[in-house]
Amino acid sequence: MEHMRLNSVPGTRIDVRRSARARRLSLRVSNLDGRVTLTMPAGVNLRTAREFAERKAKWIASAVERRPCPMLVDVGVEIPVEGEARMVVAGAEATARLADGVVKAPAGIAGPAVMALLKELARERLASAAQRYSRAVGRDFRRLTLKDTRSRWGSCSAEGNLMFSWRLILAPPGVLDYVAAHEVTHLRHMDHSRAFWSMVRAICPACQASRDWLRREGAGLHRYRFSPDD
């Protein structure tokens, strides 16, 4: 992939992606990591692309500035767990745990320990929700896996395997519940047809509020880093 830097936006690298399907020049700033991507259609040269980016310099700078700032999880840092802010405090045990409204974690390895706890909680909550909704739609899923995906919160394969982002445990419980309902409904409808959305609303009546929350706040769940190398 090619790259460019603009004098008008110092310190910002722009990744240049050539696409035969693109109809026009376009810019995108990721809310997750601040990465700036310029997409070029066939037949457009790099000079034209640079001139386009220069014209959009103020927009690029503003979009980069607005994205959520990364936060390294450690003792003394507050993180959301099921939508509730909890302070990470030093604990005497080798693993992290929830206790008295805080997250107790071993000093020195607090970040990785907290991440392990969050994954454990996410698997428990998502497995429970997926099983409940599986009964509601009358279809069983085969396997449930957790990943740290950036482009989607969940997926359902044609084989009936479910995948979810473990970061959903950071969101309010209704949001995790909605994503589970959404993906389980794909066991019946492998599309986003009217029938699909009708079933989602039937089994998860509060789905719209959770969808709206993810659009507004979802990118912020990726701001939390659990080691300096993340």
Residue frames as a rotation matrix with the C-alpha (Angstrom) as fourth column:
MET 1
0.576 0.817 0.000 0.00
0.817 -0.576 0.000 0.00
0.000 0.000 -1.000 0.00
GLU 2
-0.279 -0.646 0.711 1.23
0.599 -0.696 -0.397 3.48
0.750 0.315 0.581 -0.85
HIS 3
0.229 0.290 -0.929 1.38
0.924 -0.365 0.114 6.31
-0.306 -0.885 -0.351 1.68
MET 4
-0.092 -0.306 0.948 1.50
0.516 -0.829 -0.217 10.08
0.852 0.469 0.234 1.64
ARG 5
-0.160 0.025 -0.987 1.97
0.920 -0.358 -0.158 12.88
-0.357 -0.934 0.034 4.15
LEU 6
0.440 0.403 0.802 0.57
0.664 -0.748 0.011 16.40
0.604 0.528 -0.597 3.91
ASN 7
-0.678 -0.717 0.163 2.44
0.469 -0.593 -0.655 19.49
0.566 -0.368 0.738 5.03
SER 8
-0.378 0.628 0.680 -0.89
-0.526 -0.750 0.401 20.97
0.762 -0.206 0.614 6.12
VAL 9
0.797 0.575 0.186 -1.59
-0.493 0.441 0.750 18.02
0.349 -0.689 0.635 8.48
PRO 10
-0.166 -0.985 -0.036 1.78
-0.767 0.152 -0.623 17.32
0.620 -0.076 -0.781 10.15
GLY 11
-0.691 -0.245 0.680 2.24
-0.670 0.572 -0.474 13.94
-0.273 -0.783 -0.559 11.80
THR 12
0.260 0.863 0.434 -0.63
-0.447 0.506 -0.738 12.29
-0.856 -0.002 0.517 9.94
ARG 13
-0.864 -0.504 0.005 0.07
-0.269 0.469 0.842 9.51
-0.427 0.725 -0.540 7.45
ILE 14
0.215 0.933 -0.290 -2.47
-0.824 0.013 -0.566 8.79
-0.524 0.361 0.771 4.74
ASP 15
-0.509 -0.278 0.815 -2.75
0.098 0.922 0.375 5.25
-0.855 0.271 -0.442 3.42
VAL 16
-0.252 0.361 -0.898 -3.52
-0.906 -0.415 0.087 5.26
-0.341 0.835 0.431 -0.31
ARG 17
-0.377 0.232 0.897 -5.71
0.108 0.973 -0.206 2.40
-0.920 0.019 -0.392 -1.53
ARG 18
-0.737 0.117 -0.666 -6.29
-0.670 -0.255 0.697 1.83
-0.088 0.960 0.267 -5.24
SER 19
-0.396 0.700 0.595 -9.68
0.071 0.669 -0.740 0.35
-0.915 -0.251 -0.315 -6.10
ALA 20
-0.985 0.059 0.162 -11.02
0.166 0.080 0.983 -0.71
0.045 0.995 -0.089 -9.47
ARG 21
-0.253 0.965 -0.066 -14.56
0.926 0.262 0.271 -0.49
0.279 0.007 -0.960 -8.06
ALA 22
-0.258 0.128 -0.958 -14.29
0.594 -0.761 -0.261 3.06
-0.762 -0.636 0.120 -6.66
ARG 23
0.405 0.525 0.748 -16.15
0.909 -0.315 -0.271 5.73
0.094 0.790 -0.606 -8.63
ARG 24
0.679 -0.152 0.718 -14.51
-0.045 -0.985 -0.166 8.75
0.733 0.081 -0.675 -7.02
LEU 25
-0.513 -0.858 -0.007 -11.79
0.087 -0.045 -0.995 9.84
0.854 -0.511 0.098 -4.64
SER 26
0.666 0.732 0.142 -12.79
-0.089 -0.111 0.990 9.41
0.740 -0.672 -0.009 -1.01
LEU 27
-0.520 -0.796 0.311 -11.27
-0.391 -0.103 -0.915 9.83
0.760 -0.597 -0.258 2.45
ARG 28
0.646 0.679 -0.349 -12.01
0.043 0.425 0.904 7.90
0.762 -0.599 0.245 5.62
VAL 29
-0.408 -0.703 0.583 -10.71
-0.655 -0.219 -0.723 8.42
0.636 -0.677 -0.371 9.16
SER 30
-0.133 0.324 -0.937 -11.09
0.362 0.895 0.258 5.37
0.922 -0.305 -0.236 11.39
ASN 31
0.489 0.382 0.784 -12.72
-0.587 -0.521 0.620 6.06
0.646 -0.763 -0.030 14.75
LEU 32
0.958 -0.086 -0.275 -10.83
0.231 0.802 0.551 3.10
0.173 -0.591 0.788 16.15
ASP 33
0.304 -0.931 -0.204 -7.21
0.844 0.164 0.511 4.01
-0.442 -0.327 0.835 15.53
GLY 34
0.439 -0.083 -0.895 -7.29
-0.092 -0.995 0.046 7.34
-0.894 0.062 -0.444 13.66
ARG 35
-0.506 -0.664 0.550 -5.95
0.462 0.329 0.823 5.78
-0.728 0.671 0.141 10.48
VAL 36
0.151 0.489 -0.859 -6.58
-0.517 -0.702 -0.490 7.95
-0.843 0.518 0.147 7.41
THR 37
-0.392 -0.216 0.894 -7.32
0.526 0.745 0.410 6.10
-0.755 0.631 -0.178 4.16
LEU 38
-0.117 0.304 -0.945 -7.63
-0.705 -0.696 -0.137 7.69
-0.700 0.650 0.296 0.73
THR 39
0.005 0.214 0.977 -9.30
0.438 0.878 -0.195 5.52
-0.899 0.429 -0.089 -1.90
MET 40
-0.429 -0.279 -0.859 -8.37
-0.602 -0.621 0.502 6.13
-0.673 0.733 0.099 -5.55
PRO 41
0.683 0.651 0.332 -10.42
-0.127 0.553 -0.823 4.92
-0.719 0.520 0.460 -8.52
ALA 42
0.049 -0.641 0.766 -8.71
0.811 0.473 0.345 3.53
-0.583 0.604 0.543 -11.60
GLY 43
0.237 -0.023 0.971 -7.28
0.862 -0.457 -0.221 6.19
0.449 0.889 -0.089 -13.87
VAL 44
0.951 0.047 0.307 -6.56
-0.093 -0.900 0.426 8.75
0.296 -0.433 -0.851 -11.14
ASN 45
0.141 -0.978 -0.155 -2.90
0.347 0.195 -0.917 9.56
0.927 0.076 0.367 -10.55
LEU 46
0.006 -0.232 -0.973 -1.18
0.990 0.140 -0.027 10.19
0.143 -0.963 0.230 -7.24
ARG 47
-0.928 -0.357 0.109 -0.77
0.349 -0.933 -0.089 13.92
0.133 -0.045 0.990 -7.89
THR 48
-0.346 0.889 0.301 -4.53
-0.256 -0.398 0.881 14.36
0.903 0.227 0.365 -8.31
ALA 49
0.369 0.458 -0.809 -5.10
0.589 0.558 0.585 12.32
0.719 -0.692 -0.064 -5.15
ARG 50
-0.458 -0.621 -0.636 -2.67
0.889 -0.309 -0.339 14.50
0.014 -0.720 0.694 -3.19
GLU 51
-0.897 0.169 0.407 -4.37
-0.066 -0.964 0.256 17.69
0.436 0.203 0.877 -4.39
PHE 52
0.104 0.982 -0.155 -7.72
-0.017 0.157 0.987 16.24
0.994 -0.101 0.033 -3.28
ALA 53
0.232 -0.077 -0.970 -6.31
0.890 0.420 0.179 15.40
0.393 -0.904 0.166 0.16
GLU 54
-0.815 -0.571 -0.102 -4.82
0.570 -0.757 -0.320 18.88
0.105 -0.319 0.942 0.52
ARG 55
-0.540 0.698 0.471 -8.24
-0.284 -0.678 0.678 20.41
0.793 0.232 0.564 -0.15
LYS 56
0.522 0.779 -0.347 -9.65
0.014 0.399 0.917 18.19
0.853 -0.484 0.197 2.61
ALA 57
-0.452 -0.861 -0.235 -6.85
0.253 0.129 -0.959 18.92
0.856 -0.492 0.160 5.09
LYS 58
-0.621 0.260 0.739 -9.05
-0.712 -0.581 -0.394 20.76
0.327 -0.771 0.546 7.60
TRP 59
0.513 0.853 -0.094 -11.61
-0.760 0.502 0.412 17.97
0.399 -0.140 0.906 7.56
ILE 60
0.297 -0.487 -0.821 -8.88
0.204 0.873 -0.443 15.35
0.933 -0.036 0.359 8.10
ALA 61
-0.731 -0.649 0.211 -7.39
-0.020 -0.288 -0.957 17.25
0.682 -0.704 0.198 11.05
SER 62
-0.302 0.714 0.632 -10.81
-0.925 -0.379 -0.013 17.70
0.230 -0.589 0.775 12.63
ALA 63
0.647 0.582 -0.493 -11.79
-0.503 0.811 0.298 14.05
0.574 0.055 0.817 12.20
VAL 64
-0.059 -0.763 -0.644 -8.49
0.316 0.597 -0.737 12.82
0.947 -0.247 0.206 13.68
GLU 65
-0.802 -0.269 0.533 -8.88
-0.324 -0.554 -0.767 15.17
0.501 -0.788 0.357 16.65
ARG 66
-0.007 0.926 0.379 -12.46
-0.955 -0.118 0.273 13.99
0.297 -0.360 0.885 17.36
ARG 67
0.234 0.137 -0.962 -11.68
-0.152 0.983 0.103 10.29
0.960 0.122 0.251 17.60
PRO 68
0.975 0.178 0.135 -11.58
-0.162 0.151 0.975 8.71
0.153 -0.972 0.176 21.08
CYS 69
0.151 -0.978 0.147 -8.13
-0.900 -0.197 -0.390 8.87
0.410 -0.073 -0.909 22.68
PRO 70
0.172 -0.141 -0.975 -6.57
0.086 0.988 -0.128 5.48
0.981 -0.062 0.182 23.50
MET 71
0.391 -0.023 0.920 -6.50
-0.884 -0.288 0.368 4.57
0.257 -0.957 -0.133 27.20
LEU 72
-0.374 -0.610 -0.698 -4.08
-0.269 0.792 -0.548 2.03
0.888 -0.017 -0.460 28.66
VAL 73
0.710 0.704 0.026 -5.83
-0.280 0.248 0.928 -0.04
0.647 -0.665 0.373 31.32
ASP 74
-0.423 -0.823 -0.378 -3.86
0.255 0.292 -0.922 -0.20
0.869 -0.487 0.087 34.57
VAL 75
-0.118 0.312 -0.943 -4.31
0.993 0.037 -0.112 0.34
0.000 -0.949 -0.314 38.27
GLY 76
-0.536 -0.025 -0.844 -5.94
0.330 -0.926 -0.182 3.74
-0.777 -0.376 0.505 38.77
VAL 77
-0.937 0.232 -0.261 -7.81
-0.335 -0.386 0.860 3.72
0.098 0.893 0.439 35.45
GLU 78
-0.286 0.921 0.266 -11.59
-0.370 0.150 -0.917 3.60
-0.884 -0.360 0.298 35.21
ILE 79
-0.961 0.025 -0.275 -13.20
-0.247 0.361 0.899 1.28
0.122 0.932 -0.341 32.66
PRO 80
-0.041 0.995 0.088 -16.81
-0.999 -0.040 -0.015 0.36
-0.012 -0.088 0.996 31.86
VAL 81
-0.997 -0.083 -0.008 -17.96
-0.083 0.996 0.021 -3.16
0.006 0.021 -1.000 32.68
GLU 82
-0.413 0.902 0.126 -21.47
0.906 0.392 0.161 -3.91
0.096 0.180 -0.979 31.45
GLY 83
0.134 0.459 0.878 -21.91
0.533 -0.780 0.327 -0.18
0.835 0.425 -0.349 31.00
GLU 84
0.975 0.201 -0.099 -20.95
0.181 -0.451 0.874 0.75
0.131 -0.870 -0.476 34.58
ALA 85
0.356 -0.887 0.295 -17.74
-0.442 -0.438 -0.783 2.66
0.824 0.148 -0.547 35.32
ARG 86
0.973 -0.122 -0.194 -15.41
0.229 0.561 0.796 0.68
0.011 -0.819 0.574 37.58
MET 87
0.530 -0.840 0.116 -12.02
-0.844 -0.536 -0.022 1.72
0.081 -0.086 -0.993 38.91
VAL 88
0.589 -0.478 -0.651 -9.15
0.195 0.867 -0.460 -0.73
0.784 0.144 0.604 38.52
VAL 89
0.592 -0.378 0.712 -7.46
-0.797 -0.407 0.447 -1.13
0.121 -0.831 -0.542 41.92
ALA 90
-0.422 -0.839 -0.345 -4.55
-0.693 0.543 -0.473 -3.25
0.584 0.039 -0.811 43.09
GLY 91
0.734 0.664 0.142 -5.57
-0.627 0.581 0.519 -6.66
0.262 -0.470 0.843 44.34
ALA 92
0.033 -0.744 0.668 -3.73
-0.861 0.318 0.397 -9.39
-0.507 -0.588 -0.630 46.21
GLU 93
0.472 0.230 0.851 -4.75
0.049 0.957 -0.286 -12.24
-0.880 0.177 0.440 43.91
ALA 94
-0.571 -0.791 0.220 -3.02
0.193 0.131 0.972 -13.39
-0.798 0.597 0.078 40.71
THR 95
-0.584 0.462 0.668 -6.12
0.776 0.075 0.627 -12.84
0.239 0.884 -0.402 38.60
ALA 96
-0.912 0.325 0.249 -8.53
-0.337 -0.941 -0.009 -9.94
0.232 -0.092 0.968 38.19
ARG 97
-0.525 0.807 -0.271 -12.02
0.822 0.563 0.087 -10.02
0.223 -0.177 -0.959 39.69
LEU 98
-0.199 0.577 0.792 -15.04
-0.090 -0.815 0.572 -7.80
0.976 0.043 0.214 40.28
ALA 99
-0.207 0.136 -0.969 -15.55
0.925 0.350 -0.149 -6.84
0.319 -0.927 -0.198 43.91
ASP 100
0.005 0.260 -0.966 -17.32
0.773 -0.614 -0.161 -4.02
-0.634 -0.746 -0.204 45.75
GLY 101
0.853 0.488 -0.185 -17.94
0.263 -0.707 -0.656 -1.96
-0.451 0.511 -0.731 42.62
VAL 102
0.324 -0.814 -0.483 -14.30
-0.832 -0.488 0.263 -2.05
-0.450 0.317 -0.835 41.46
VAL 103
0.872 -0.224 -0.435 -12.04
-0.090 0.800 -0.593 -4.32
0.480 0.556 0.678 39.43
LYS 104
0.599 -0.712 0.368 -9.28
-0.525 -0.001 0.851 -5.79
-0.605 -0.703 -0.374 41.57
ALA 105
0.927 -0.341 -0.159 -6.23
0.018 0.462 -0.887 -6.72
0.376 0.819 0.434 39.51
PRO 106
0.550 -0.793 -0.262 -2.62
0.738 0.315 0.597 -7.71
-0.391 -0.521 0.759 40.22
ALA 107
0.736 -0.360 -0.573 -0.26
-0.370 -0.923 0.105 -4.74
-0.567 0.135 -0.813 40.01
GLY 108
-0.346 -0.936 -0.060 2.26
-0.470 0.118 0.875 -5.00
-0.812 0.331 -0.481 37.18
ILE 109
-0.983 0.098 0.154 0.04
0.182 0.558 0.809 -7.14
-0.006 0.824 -0.567 34.98
ALA 110
-0.474 0.856 -0.207 -3.26
-0.042 -0.256 -0.966 -5.37
-0.880 -0.449 0.157 35.58
GLY 111
-0.235 0.383 -0.893 -4.03
-0.906 -0.419 0.058 -4.80
-0.352 0.823 0.446 31.88
PRO 112
-0.628 -0.031 -0.778 -3.73
-0.499 0.783 0.372 -8.42
0.597 0.622 -0.507 30.69
ALA 113
-0.942 0.290 -0.168 -5.46
0.320 0.632 -0.705 -9.67
-0.099 -0.718 -0.689 33.85
VAL 114
-0.382 0.837 -0.393 -8.41
-0.319 -0.518 -0.793 -7.32
-0.867 -0.178 0.465 33.35
MET 115
-0.307 0.241 -0.921 -8.67
-0.948 0.001 0.317 -8.35
0.077 0.970 0.229 29.70
ALA 116
-0.877 -0.036 -0.479 -8.81
-0.055 0.998 0.025 -12.03
0.477 0.048 -0.877 30.71
LEU 117
-0.749 0.643 -0.161 -11.60
0.277 0.082 -0.958 -11.23
-0.602 -0.761 -0.239 33.17
LEU 118
-0.257 0.664 -0.702 -13.56
-0.699 -0.629 -0.339 -9.30
-0.667 0.403 0.627 30.55
LYS 119
-0.540 0.012 -0.841 -13.29
-0.725 0.501 0.473 -12.15
0.427 0.865 -0.262 28.06
GLU 120
-0.950 0.185 -0.253 -14.52
0.281 0.859 -0.429 -14.61
0.138 -0.478 -0.867 30.68
LEU 121
-0.506 0.795 -0.334 -17.50
0.034 -0.369 -0.929 -12.41
-0.862 -0.481 0.160 31.51
ALA 122
-0.307 0.359 -0.881 -18.24
-0.897 -0.418 0.142 -11.81
-0.318 0.834 0.451 27.82
ARG 123
-0.797 -0.022 -0.604 -18.26
-0.328 0.855 0.402 -15.54
0.508 0.518 -0.688 27.05
GLU 124
-0.847 0.498 -0.185 -20.62
0.454 0.497 -0.740 -16.23
-0.276 -0.711 -0.647 29.95
ARG 125
-0.316 0.759 -0.570 -23.07
-0.209 -0.641 -0.738 -13.44
-0.926 -0.114 0.361 29.04
LEU 126
-0.338 0.147 -0.930 -22.99
-0.931 -0.193 0.309 -14.08
-0.134 0.970 0.202 25.29
ALA 127
-0.932 0.007 -0.363 -23.38
-0.073 0.976 0.206 -17.85
0.355 0.218 -0.909 25.63
SER 128
-0.669 0.725 -0.165 -26.39
0.426 0.192 -0.884 -17.33
-0.609 -0.662 -0.437 27.88
ALA 129
-0.141 0.621 -0.771 -28.00
-0.516 -0.711 -0.479 -14.80
-0.845 0.330 0.421 25.51
ALA 130
-0.573 -0.131 -0.809 -27.26
-0.810 0.238 0.536 -16.90
0.122 0.962 -0.243 22.42
GLN 131
-0.962 0.236 -0.135 -28.82
0.253 0.960 -0.123 -19.97
0.101 -0.152 -0.983 24.00
ARG 132
-0.423 0.843 -0.332 -31.91
0.232 -0.254 -0.939 -18.00
-0.876 -0.475 -0.088 25.02
TYR 133
-0.039 0.402 -0.915 -32.40
-0.766 -0.600 -0.231 -16.53
-0.642 0.692 0.331 21.56
SER 134
-0.856 -0.287 -0.430 -31.60
-0.496 0.687 0.531 -19.84
0.143 0.668 -0.730 19.90
ARG 135
-0.758 0.649 0.068 -34.59
0.529 0.672 -0.519 -21.34
-0.382 -0.358 -0.852 21.67
ALA 136
-0.133 0.742 -0.657 -36.70
-0.091 -0.669 -0.737 -18.32
-0.987 -0.039 0.157 20.63
VAL 137
-0.082 0.057 -0.995 -35.94
-0.947 -0.316 0.059 -18.75
-0.311 0.947 0.080 16.91
GLY 138
0.757 0.464 0.461 -36.03
-0.379 0.885 -0.270 -22.54
-0.533 0.030 0.846 17.00
ARG 139
0.775 -0.582 -0.248 -32.52
-0.024 0.364 -0.931 -23.08
0.632 0.727 0.268 15.64
ASP 140
0.806 -0.567 -0.171 -29.35
0.347 0.218 0.912 -24.30
-0.480 -0.794 0.372 17.38
PHE 141
0.667 -0.706 -0.239 -25.92
-0.714 -0.512 -0.478 -22.79
0.215 0.490 -0.845 16.80
ARG 142
0.719 -0.443 -0.535 -22.83
0.269 0.888 -0.373 -24.97
0.640 0.124 0.758 16.54
ARG 143
-0.031 -0.842 -0.539 -19.97
0.989 0.054 -0.141 -23.00
0.148 -0.537 0.831 18.09
LEU 144
0.953 0.270 0.138 -19.46
0.240 -0.950 0.200 -19.62
0.186 -0.158 -0.970 19.77
THR 145
0.013 -0.995 -0.101 -16.12
0.985 0.030 -0.170 -17.85
0.172 -0.098 0.980 19.54
LEU 146
0.826 0.147 -0.544 -14.87
0.323 -0.915 0.243 -14.48
-0.462 -0.376 -0.804 20.79
LYS 147
0.007 -0.837 0.548 -12.52
0.974 -0.119 -0.195 -12.16
0.228 0.534 0.814 18.91
ASP 148
-0.080 -0.080 -0.994 -11.36
0.422 -0.906 0.039 -8.56
-0.903 -0.416 0.106 19.10
THR 149
-0.140 0.112 0.984 -12.88
0.990 0.018 0.139 -7.55
-0.002 0.994 -0.113 15.78
ARG 150
-0.712 -0.193 -0.675 -12.86
0.272 -0.962 -0.012 -3.96
-0.647 -0.192 0.738 14.56
SER 151
-0.935 0.311 -0.169 -15.22
-0.292 -0.410 0.864 -4.03
0.199 0.857 0.475 11.62
ARG 152
-0.029 0.964 -0.264 -18.17
-0.308 0.243 0.920 -5.88
0.951 0.108 0.290 13.17
TRP 153
-0.215 0.046 0.976 -19.60
-0.975 -0.074 -0.211 -6.77
0.063 -0.996 0.060 16.58
GLY 154
-0.154 0.169 0.974 -20.67
-0.341 0.916 -0.213 -10.24
-0.927 -0.365 -0.083 15.60
SER 155
-0.375 0.084 -0.923 -21.27
-0.916 0.120 0.383 -12.67
0.143 0.989 0.032 12.77
CYS 156
0.224 0.465 0.856 -23.06
-0.418 0.840 -0.347 -15.91
-0.880 -0.280 0.383 11.96
SER 157
-0.738 -0.571 -0.358 -21.66
-0.579 0.264 0.771 -18.34
-0.346 0.777 -0.526 9.42
ALA 158
-0.034 0.713 -0.700 -23.65
-0.884 0.305 0.354 -20.51
0.466 0.631 0.620 7.03
GLU 159
-0.411 -0.196 -0.890 -22.58
0.078 0.965 -0.249 -23.48
0.908 -0.172 -0.381 9.18
GLY 160
0.634 0.766 -0.111 -24.26
0.221 -0.043 0.974 -21.96
0.741 -0.642 -0.196 12.23
ASN 161
-0.099 -0.742 -0.664 -21.13
0.977 0.053 -0.205 -20.75
0.187 -0.669 0.720 14.01
LEU 162
0.885 0.429 0.181 -21.43
0.365 -0.881 0.302 -17.51
0.289 -0.202 -0.936 15.99
MET 163
-0.284 -0.954 -0.102 -18.64
0.887 -0.221 -0.406 -15.00
0.365 -0.205 0.908 16.53
PHE 164
0.841 0.537 0.070 -18.76
0.456 -0.772 0.442 -11.97
0.291 -0.340 -0.894 18.83
SER 165
-0.090 -0.813 0.576 -16.46
-0.033 -0.575 -0.817 -9.17
0.995 -0.092 0.025 19.90
TRP 166
-0.094 0.015 -0.995 -15.60
0.911 0.406 -0.080 -9.68
0.402 -0.914 -0.052 23.56
ARG 167
-0.952 -0.297 0.071 -15.58
0.253 -0.897 -0.362 -5.86
0.171 -0.326 0.930 23.93
LEU 168
-0.172 0.966 0.195 -19.37
-0.011 -0.200 0.980 -6.02
0.985 0.167 0.045 24.05
ILE 169
0.139 0.186 -0.973 -18.96
0.906 0.372 0.201 -6.72
0.399 -0.909 -0.117 27.77
LEU 170
-0.838 -0.467 -0.283 -17.93
0.539 -0.792 -0.288 -3.07
-0.089 -0.394 0.915 28.13
ALA 171
-0.727 0.615 0.305 -21.29
-0.225 -0.634 0.740 -1.90
0.649 0.469 0.600 26.77
PRO 172
-0.358 0.707 0.609 -24.62
-0.900 -0.089 -0.427 -1.78
-0.248 -0.701 0.668 28.65
PRO 173
-0.630 0.062 0.774 -26.19
-0.073 0.988 -0.138 -5.27
-0.773 -0.143 -0.618 28.96
GLY 174
0.442 0.896 0.048 -28.97
0.003 0.052 -0.999 -4.45
-0.897 0.442 0.020 26.49
VAL 175
0.363 -0.397 -0.843 -26.41
-0.905 -0.366 -0.217 -3.77
-0.223 0.841 -0.493 23.77
LEU 176
-0.762 -0.633 0.139 -24.71
-0.604 0.772 0.199 -7.15
-0.233 0.068 -0.970 24.19
ASP 177
-0.338 0.732 0.592 -28.15
0.104 0.654 -0.749 -8.74
-0.935 -0.192 -0.297 24.29
TYR 178
0.597 0.580 -0.554 -29.18
-0.432 -0.348 -0.832 -7.10
-0.675 0.736 0.043 21.02
VAL 179
-0.112 -0.704 -0.701 -26.04
-0.994 0.067 0.091 -8.22
-0.017 0.707 -0.707 19.17
ALA 180
-0.840 -0.131 0.527 -26.66
-0.223 0.968 -0.114 -11.78
-0.495 -0.213 -0.842 20.35
ALA 181
0.108 0.969 0.224 -30.27
0.099 0.214 -0.972 -11.58
-0.989 0.127 -0.073 19.11
HIS 182
0.436 -0.003 -0.900 -29.13
-0.782 -0.495 -0.377 -10.14
-0.445 0.869 -0.218 15.78
GLU 183
-0.492 -0.749 -0.444 -26.62
-0.870 0.442 0.218 -12.88
0.033 0.494 -0.869 15.05
VAL 184
-0.744 0.274 0.610 -28.82
-0.010 0.908 -0.420 -15.72
-0.668 -0.318 -0.672 16.28
THR 185
0.339 0.915 -0.221 -31.63
-0.249 -0.139 -0.958 -14.51
-0.907 0.380 0.181 13.99
HIS 186
-0.021 -0.428 -0.904 -29.25
-0.994 -0.089 0.065 -15.12
-0.109 0.899 -0.424 11.09
LEU 187
-0.831 -0.190 0.523 -29.66
-0.213 0.977 0.016 -18.82
-0.514 -0.098 -0.852 11.87
ARG 188
-0.007 0.918 0.395 -33.11
0.521 0.341 -0.783 -18.39
-0.854 0.200 -0.481 10.34
HIS 189
0.934 0.314 0.168 -32.49
0.319 -0.529 -0.786 -15.55
-0.158 0.788 -0.594 7.89
MET 190
0.011 -1.000 0.005 -29.02
0.812 0.012 0.584 -15.21
-0.584 -0.002 0.812 6.35
ASP 191
-0.321 -0.046 0.946 -29.77
0.702 -0.681 0.206 -11.70
0.635 0.731 0.251 5.14
HIS 192
-0.871 0.128 -0.475 -31.12
0.274 -0.674 -0.686 -8.37
-0.408 -0.727 0.552 6.41
SER 193
-0.656 0.708 0.260 -34.54
0.340 -0.030 0.940 -8.73
0.674 0.705 -0.221 4.85
ARG 194
-0.241 0.689 0.684 -37.79
-0.724 -0.597 0.346 -7.44
0.646 -0.412 0.642 6.28
ALA 195
0.678 0.484 -0.554 -38.42
-0.076 0.795 0.602 -10.91
0.731 -0.366 0.576 7.68
PHE 196
-0.174 -0.841 -0.513 -35.05
0.678 0.275 -0.681 -10.81
0.714 -0.466 0.522 9.45
TRP 197
-0.846 -0.198 0.495 -35.69
-0.125 -0.829 -0.546 -7.45
0.518 -0.523 0.676 11.12
SER 198
0.157 0.967 0.203 -39.23
-0.654 -0.052 0.755 -8.47
0.740 -0.251 0.624 12.02
MET 199
0.577 0.001 -0.817 -37.86
0.391 0.877 0.278 -11.47
0.717 -0.480 0.506 13.90
VAL 200
-0.561 -0.821 -0.107 -35.13
0.545 -0.268 -0.794 -9.42
0.624 -0.504 0.598 15.62
ARG 201
-0.613 0.377 0.695 -37.74
-0.544 -0.839 -0.024 -6.94
0.573 -0.393 0.719 16.87
ALA 202
0.455 0.846 -0.279 -40.01
-0.396 0.472 0.787 -9.77
0.798 -0.248 0.550 18.00
ILE 203
0.521 -0.296 -0.801 -37.36
0.643 0.753 0.140 -11.44
0.561 -0.588 0.582 20.17
CYS 204
-0.434 -0.696 -0.572 -35.55
0.888 -0.437 -0.143 -8.24
-0.151 -0.570 0.808 21.21
PRO 205
0.514 0.818 0.258 -38.08
0.851 -0.523 -0.039 -5.38
0.103 0.240 -0.965 21.43
ALA 206
0.775 -0.249 -0.580 -35.48
0.081 -0.872 0.483 -2.85
-0.626 -0.421 -0.656 22.64
CYS 207
0.247 -0.759 0.602 -33.17
0.893 0.419 0.162 -3.50
-0.376 0.498 0.782 19.67
GLN 208
0.559 -0.019 0.829 -33.43
0.585 -0.699 -0.411 -0.02
0.588 0.715 -0.380 18.14
ALA 209
0.942 -0.220 0.255 -32.13
-0.333 -0.721 0.608 1.76
0.051 -0.658 -0.752 21.25
SER 210
0.498 -0.793 0.352 -29.16
0.166 0.485 0.858 -0.64
-0.851 -0.369 0.374 21.35
ARG 211
0.307 -0.347 0.886 -28.45
0.952 0.114 -0.285 -0.14
-0.002 0.931 0.366 17.63
ASP 212
0.787 0.030 0.616 -28.47
0.137 -0.983 -0.126 3.62
0.602 0.184 -0.777 18.17
TRP 213
0.855 -0.498 0.144 -26.10
-0.275 -0.200 0.940 3.25
-0.439 -0.844 -0.308 21.14
LEU 214
0.319 -0.764 0.560 -23.61
0.654 0.605 0.453 1.26
-0.686 0.222 0.693 19.08
ARG 215
0.441 -0.124 0.889 -23.66
0.784 -0.429 -0.449 3.88
0.437 0.895 -0.092 16.32
ARG 216
0.834 -0.057 0.548 -22.98
-0.211 -0.952 0.221 6.67
0.509 -0.300 -0.807 18.83
GLU 217
0.593 -0.503 0.629 -20.69
-0.780 -0.164 0.604 4.99
-0.201 -0.849 -0.490 21.34
GLY 218
0.984 -0.096 0.152 -19.42
0.111 0.989 -0.098 1.77
-0.141 0.113 0.984 19.79
ALA 219
0.521 -0.841 0.147 -16.12
0.148 -0.080 -0.986 3.14
0.840 0.536 0.083 18.54
GLY 220
0.259 -0.399 0.880 -15.27
-0.828 -0.561 -0.010 4.24
0.498 -0.725 -0.476 22.08
LEU 221
0.907 0.093 0.410 -15.17
-0.318 0.790 0.524 0.62
-0.275 -0.606 0.746 23.24
HIS 222
0.742 -0.662 0.108 -12.00
0.580 0.551 -0.601 0.20
0.338 0.508 0.792 21.18
ARG 223
0.551 -0.555 0.623 -10.14
-0.433 -0.828 -0.355 2.99
0.714 -0.074 -0.696 22.97
TYR 224
0.689 -0.249 0.680 -9.16
-0.651 0.199 0.732 0.70
-0.318 -0.948 -0.025 25.85
ARG 225
0.308 -0.714 -0.629 -5.76
-0.473 0.459 -0.752 -0.94
0.826 0.529 -0.197 25.46
PHE 226
0.970 0.194 0.149 -4.60
-0.229 0.501 0.835 -3.71
0.087 -0.844 0.530 27.74
SER 227
0.375 -0.926 -0.031 -0.86
0.713 0.267 0.648 -3.63
-0.592 -0.265 0.761 27.04
PRO 228
0.102 -0.390 -0.915 1.50
-0.247 -0.901 0.357 -1.00
-0.964 0.190 -0.189 25.61
ASP 229
-0.852 -0.512 0.114 1.85
-0.059 0.311 0.949 -3.14
-0.521 0.801 -0.295 22.45
ASP 230
-0.087 0.903 0.420 -1.88
0.721 0.348 -0.600 -3.16
-0.688 0.251 -0.681 21.60
